[in-house]
């Protein structure tokens, strides 16, 4: 396997990967906890094979069946669906969804209107900062505002991150409930034609918004310098269009156009003009949180709400291989997102080729990712055992 990753080599590499490296046991244990009280066979799996052949409603009863299926089909991509009231491979037309992890999908392509270093499928260390912010904000919101504990974070394999919440209360949420959670987190509204997409009003900010802004503030100056949000006339124009007050907009434009193009300097000048205008003007109610609104529009998580609300949307499995990059969808700890390096994420090529210069490091990182997965699953199993015991005791009391 001397050389670099080649997608055409996947059919040769995947059988070895699924046999040697894919954590089949802990994967099935995770699915089993997420399926309870239904059997594992009621969970839908989906395979994407070579030439984009798509197979849905696949099922397994245990690890042995998973191993047989992986070796037989050798999927280029493995996706996970919902848990049904019956085995979906048999009765999918009459099957009813009973549960599914609460999931979040954050993709860097949704940041294309603000990120300047890359576009579309390209990703670099600079735009990964958006994912760091998203992970920290979402994880703390789920834990502190909703009380969820079993939260799994997974690198998508290319340009984003996925979040799986496996707490029983999260798994059994109906679609309106999932929508309410997603809407609670969504602060950026509007399509491509809307210039200002964040409106916080003029009342005191909710504690969750203040917490998110505190997280954003840790990274915002670095984002300004790396992304250069204000360094060109076009980028500056985007900022100006977010200012709803005509007089303030003119003052900011005059100040920023006459100074050097460094975004951090221009931002500090904008803050100075804004604060001065607010002090001198008597009607600033609508501008009370303008700075906060702009920060949020530049850097707050951009969720694909439909993925969270719906049950029919499948999501890529942890430790699946992204066919375009060869990268493994590794599990990571949310507090370690800021330390992740894209070139240190294991690829199927580097893991299987002993002569690869990244082999040792990627092998070590793969083991760490599996350990992260195990920790979440062990914790989930413990909480599920406690919950089932409490439910059994409650039933006996009646």
N, C-alpha and C positions, 0 to 999 in steps of 0.2 A: 504493500500500500504506500510505497514511497511517492511523495508529492503532496498535493493539497486536496481539500474536500471536493469531490465530484459527485453530483446528484445521481449520475448514472451508476455509481458504485453502491447505491443504497440496497438494491436487491441482494448483494453479496454481504453487506455489512450488517443489515438489520437482523437476520437470524442469529448471528453471533451476539449482537447487542441484547436482544430479548432473552437469550439464554444465560448470558454471563452477567449482565449489568442491570437490566430492568428489574426493579425491586418488586417482584410479583407477589410475594407474601404480604408485605406491608400494604401494598396497593389493594389487595383483596380485603384485608382487614379494614382499611379505610372505607372502601365501598360498602362493606357489610354493616359497619356502624351507621353509615349514611342511609342505608336501606331499611334498617330496623324500624318497625317490627315486621316488615315484609322480608321475604327471602332474597338473597343476593340475585337469584335468577329473574327477579322482577325489575332489575335495573337495566336500562338500555345502554349498550355500547355501540359505537360506530367506528368503522374502519374506512380510511381512504387508501386505496391500493394504487399500484402503478397506473399511469395514464389516467389519473383522476377517477378511477372506478370507485363509486361511493356505496358503501353498505351500511344500512341502518338497521336498528332493532335486533342487533346481535345480543346474545345473553350467555352468561356463564353461571354455573352452580358453585364452583370452587376454584382454587388455584390451579389444579390439574387441568381443568377445562380451559382456563385462561392460557396456560402454557401451550396446550394443543392448538388452540385457536390462533395464537400469535405465530407459532411455527408454520401452521398451514396457510394462513393468509398473508403473513409478513406485511402488516400495514405500514404504509409510509407515514400515516397520521392516525392517532387514536383519540377519539372524542368520547365524552361521557354525557349521558342524558339523565332523564328523570327516573324515579321509581314509580311503577304502575301497580294497579291492583291485581294484575295478572302478568304472566310471562309475555312481554311485548313481542317476542319473536313468533308467538303463536296467535295471540288475540289482539293484535295492535289496533284493529279497526274498532274494537269495543273497549279497549283499555282506557282506564281513567288514571290520570296522574295523581298520586297520593302525596309525594314529597320530592324535594330536590334541594340541594344546598343553595343557600343564598349566594349568588355569584356576582362579581363585578369584573368588567373588562375595560382596561384602560389602554388605549392604543395611541402611539405618538403621532399617527397620521391626523388625529383630531386636534393636534396642536400646530398643524401646518400654517395656520394664519398668524401664529406668534413666533414659532421657532424659526431661526434664520440660518442655523448651521446646516440643517438637512431638510429634505422634503420627502414625502411619500415613504417608501420602504427603507430609506437610508436612516441609520442611527449612529450616533457617536457619543462619546463621554459627556459632551456638553449638553446635548438634549436629554441624556439620561437623568439630568438633574430634575426635570419635570416629573419623572417617575418616582424619584426619591421623595419629592414633596407630596405627590399623590398617595404614595404608600403610607407615609407618616400621618397624613390627615385622615385618610379613610380608616386606618387601623385604630387610631385613637378614638375616632367617632364611634366605631363599632363596639369598642370595649367600654368606653366611658359613658356614652349616651344610651346604648342599647344593652349593655351588659353581656355581650357575646364573648366567648373565650376560645372556642375551637376555630381558629382562623388560620387558613393555609394560604401562603403567598407563593406564587409560581411565576417565573420568567416565561414569557410566551414562546420564546425561541427565536424571536426576531426583533420586534419593535414595541413591545409592551409588557404588561404584567396582568395577572389574573388573581383574583381573591375568591376563596371558597370558605363560606361560613357554615360549619357543620353542626352547630348547636341544634338541639331538637326544636327549640322555638323558632329558629331560623329556617330549618328544613321544612317545617309544616306551615309556614306562612302561605296564605293564598296570594293570588296575583295583585289584588288591591293593597295588601299588606306590604308586599315587595315594592310595589310602586311608591308607597308612602315612605319607605326607607330610602329609596333612590331619590325621590323628590326632596326629601329632607337634606340630602347631600348636594343637590344640584343648585349652584348659584349662578352658573353661566347659561343664559337663555337667549334664543334667537338664532336665525340662520346666517348665511354668508352676507346677506345684504344689510344686516343690522350692525351698526358701528359700535354702539354701547350695549353690552350684553349683561351687565351686572347692575342691579338696582337694589341698594340696601335700605332705601327710605331715609327717614330723618330721626326715627326713634332710636333708643338705645339698642346696640347690637346684641344679638343672641350670643350666649356664652360659647356656642360651637363655632360661630363665625370669628369671635375674638381668638379662640384657640387656633383656628386655621390661620389667621393672620399672624399670630405669634410664630407659627411654623414657617410660613412664607417669609417672614422678616429675617429668619436665619440664613436664607439663601438668596434673597432678592437682589442684593447688591452684586453678588457674584453672577447671577443670571443676567443682570443688566450689562455687565462687562463682557460676558461670554456670548450672549445673544445679540448685543448691540441693538436693543429695541428701538432706539431713537437716533441712530447714526446717519440715516439718509433722509432725504426729503419725503420719500414715500412713507417711511416708517414713522417719521415725525407727524405726518398728516394723520396717521391712524390714531396717535395720541390725541391730537387736536380734536378729532371727531368724537372722542369720548367725553369732551368737556361740553356740558349742556348750556353754559352761560356764554353768550356772545362776547361780552366785554372781557371776561377772563380768558376766553379763547384767543382773542386778539392780543392781549398782553403776553400770554405765554408764547404765542407764535413770534412776536416781535423780539422777545428775550432770547428764545432758543435758536432762532435762525441766525442771529448775529454772533453766536459763540462757536467754539470748536465742536466737532461732531461726536466726541466721546459721550456715550450714553449716560454714564454715571454723572458726569458734570452737568449734562442737560437735565437729568432727572432732579438733581439737587437744586438747579435753577428753577425748575418747574415748582418744586415744593416751596421755595422762597417766594415766588410770585403768588402762588396760591394762598399761602399764609398771610401775606401782606394784603392781598385783595379781600380776604375774609375779615381781617381786622378793620379795614377801612369801609367795607360795604355793610349796609344794614340788613340786606336780604340775602343771607347765605344758607338758609335752611336746606334748600335742595342740593347744596354743595357740601353738606356736613361730612359725608363719607366718600367724597370723590376720590381721594388718594387711595383709600382702602378698596374701592370698586375697581380702580385701574390695576392695582396689584393683583387682585383676584382674577381679573380678566386675563392678565398675562401669565398667571402661574397656578391657579387653582385646578384641581382634578377635573378632567373632562370625561364624564362617564358615558358609556353607551347604555342608556337607560333601558332600552328594549331588551337587552341581554338580562338585566336584573329582573325586570317585571315578568318576563315570559317563562314558560316551562319548556317550550319546544326547541329553544336554542341550545345546541350542544356546545360544550366548551372543551378545549384541548386538555387532554389528560396530563397530570404531572409526569415527567420523565418521558413524554413523547418526544420524537425527533422532528425538528422543523425541516422539511425536505429541501427548502431553498438555502438554508444556512448550515444545515447539519448540526445545529446547536441543540443541546438537551434542554427541555423545559424543567429546569432545576427548581427545587423548593428552596426558598431563602427565608431568613428571619427578617421581620420588618425593620428591626433596629440595625440591621447590617446592610440595608439597601444602599446606604451612602458609601459603603466600602466596596461595593461590587464593581468589578471592571469587566467590560464586555468581552475583552480578549481573553479573560480568565475563565469564562463560562465554558464548561466542557463541550466538545463536539464529538460526534460519533467517530470521526476520523482520528482525532488525537487520542481518544480512549482506546481504540483498537490497534493503533499503530505504535508499537514500542519505540520505533525510531523517530517519532515525531518529537520536535523540541519542546512541545507543550505537554507531552504525555504524562510526566510525573506530576506536574502541577494540576492538570485537568483531572487526573485520577484521584488526587487528594481532594479536589473540590467536589468531585462526584460523590465521594464517600461522605463529605460534610453535608451535601444536599440530601442524601439518603437519611443521614442522622437527623437532620432537621425535620424530615418527613416523619420519621419514627417518633420523635418527640411529640409532634402534634397528634399523631394517631394514638399513642399511648395515653395521652391526656384525654382524648376524646373517649377512648374505651373506658377509662376510669369514671368520667362524668356520666357516661351512658349507664354503667353498672349502678351508680348511685341513684340515677333517675329511675331505673327499672325497679330497684329495691323499694324506693319511695312509693312508686305507683302500685307495687304489689301490696305493700303495707296498707295503703289507702283502700285498696279493694277489699282486704281482709276486714277492715274496720266496718265496712258496710255489710 
